[in-house]
Amino acid sequence: MPSALRAECGQLWRLRGLLGVLARRELAGRFAGSAGGLLWAWLPPLLTVASYYLVFDVVFGMRLGGAAPAARVGTYLIVGMLAWMAFADAAQRGMGSLLEAGGMLQKNPLPPGLFPARTVLASGAVFAPLMLALVPLYAGAHQFRPGVWAVLPLLALQGVLSFLAAYLLAILAAALRDVVQVAGVLLSLGVFLSPVLFPVSLFPERWRWLLWLNPMTGPVLGYQAALLEGAWPPAGVWLSIAAWLALLAALLSLALARSRDQLVDWL
């Protein structure tokens, strides 16, 4: 791990108690004053996946080809879309976390990484239970094959991936506010350049390499293998995730080193 990022992670670990408190406050603050409270965090994604199942599987009865990891369209979409929503939510909220905490950072010598980390933890608290809930729901289709438990390391790795992306975007957004708009567009379009909406087998073969430019392609394929087939994800999935983690860690460490003396001024 690059030295700048290693030092930042060390600070976060020492302040893990404060980080937990901040994450709980972040999650509670999103729905402060509402009668439903945290239910509003789970309702939108639950309604989304329920709509996929109702429309594609129940009403239209749509089916995928034999090369797909699942026969039913809605069943296939739910897995990838939940994972993508979790990543997009963490990255989007984390990107604006330093801008929102500018006043606090100017008054208190806190590690800037606390703020993107708290938003990623809060988003994880919303989406991780939903992903884990898919394990018993999908396990019956493949008689609870042991590969389904690959969901656990995939969730952990996606959390790290989300933190690195969110923190990097937060620093870039502090330096140049246009990053917020550009990243928002990319997060909206990124779902189409991934195996979330369609199996890899349906993507033109000569253009499939484009899918690997999306950091969520590996995790999505991993979730699909684990949940839809009960199979341990292939080596390519883990290598893709490792490559993206290494790249984002290197870029974030470089951004931390370059912005150390200017970040608070940018905010």
Protein Blocks (a to p, Z undefined) as FASTA:
>chain_A
ZZklmmmmmmmmmmmmmmmmmmmmmmmmmmgoiaklmmlmmmmmmmmmmmmmmmmmmmno
pacdfkbmbfblklmmmmmmmmmmmmmmmmmmmmmmmmmmmmmmmmpccdfklmmmmmmm
mmmmmmmmmmmmmmmmmmmmnoopaklmmmmmmmmmmmmmmmmmmmmmmmmmmmpmklmm
mmmmmmmmmmmnccklpcfklpcfklmmmmmmpmklmmmmmmmmmmmnopacdfklmmmm
mmmmmmmmmmmmmmmmmmmmmmmmmZZ
